[in-house]
Amino acid sequence: MAKKVVASLQKGGGKEHTKVIKMVKSDKTGAYSFKEEIVHNNKVKEWLSNN
C-alpha cells in the first residue's frame, strides 16, 4: 500500500510532500496506535510536535 501512495505522489507536485507516521500511546488502555498523514515538507516537524 505504501508503494502505491509514494508512486502516485511522485507524478504531480508530490515531491514536496512526505508521508508521516507517528506512534501514539492511549491513556486509557496503554495500547499503541499509529497516526498517518501526508504533509508538506515544510510542516513535518510542526505536525510531529502537535499530533
C-alpha contacts under 8 A as a table, 3 or more apart, distances in Angstrom:
res1	aa1	res2	aa2	distance
1	M	4	K	5.39
1	M	5	V	6.63
2	A	5	V	5.18
2	A	6	V	6.26
3	K	6	V	5.20
3	K	7	A	6.02
4	K	7	A	5.12
4	K	8	S	6.09
5	V	8	S	5.31
5	V	9	L	6.23
6	V	9	L	5.16
6	V	10	Q	6.40
7	A	10	Q	5.39
7	A	11	K	7.01
8	S	11	K	5.68
8	S	12	G	7.73
8	S	14	G	7.85
9	L	12	G	6.17
9	L	13	G	7.05
9	L	14	G	4.20
9	L	15	K	6.75
9	L	17	H	7.78
10	Q	13	G	6.89
10	Q	14	G	4.99
10	Q	15	K	5.65
11	K	14	G	6.77
12	G	15	K	7.73
13	G	16	E	6.31
13	G	17	H	7.95
14	G	17	H	5.25
15	K	18	T	7.63
16	E	40	H	5.91
16	E	41	N	5.69
17	H	38	I	6.46
17	H	39	V	5.47
17	H	40	H	4.30
17	H	41	N	5.20
18	T	38	I	5.52
18	T	39	V	5.55
18	T	40	H	6.19
18	T	41	N	5.91
18	T	44	V	7.62
19	K	36	E	7.07
19	K	37	E	5.78
19	K	38	I	4.30
19	K	39	V	6.44
20	V	36	E	5.68
20	V	37	E	5.47
20	V	38	I	6.01
20	V	39	V	7.07
20	V	44	V	7.34
21	I	34	F	6.56
21	I	35	K	5.62
21	I	36	E	4.53
21	I	37	E	6.75
22	K	34	F	5.60
22	K	35	K	5.28
22	K	36	E	6.66
22	K	48	L	7.15
22	K	51	N	7.96
23	M	32	Y	6.47
23	M	33	S	5.76
23	M	34	F	4.59
23	M	35	K	6.50
24	V	32	Y	5.51
24	V	33	S	5.35
24	V	34	F	5.97
24	V	35	K	7.26
25	K	30	G	5.89
25	K	31	A	5.72
25	K	32	Y	4.39
25	K	33	S	6.40
26	S	29	T	5.73
26	S	30	G	4.92
26	S	31	A	5.47
26	S	32	Y	6.13
26	S	33	S	7.51
27	D	30	G	5.61
39	V	43	K	6.54
39	V	44	V	6.43
39	V	47	W	7.87
40	H	43	K	5.50
40	H	44	V	6.69
41	N	44	V	5.61
42	N	45	K	7.73
43	K	46	E	5.17
43	K	47	W	6.11
44	V	47	W	5.19
44	V	48	L	6.26
45	K	48	L	5.17
45	K	49	S	6.24
46	E	49	S	5.28
46	E	50	N	6.21
47	W	50	N	5.25
47	W	51	N	5.93
48	L	51	N	5.60
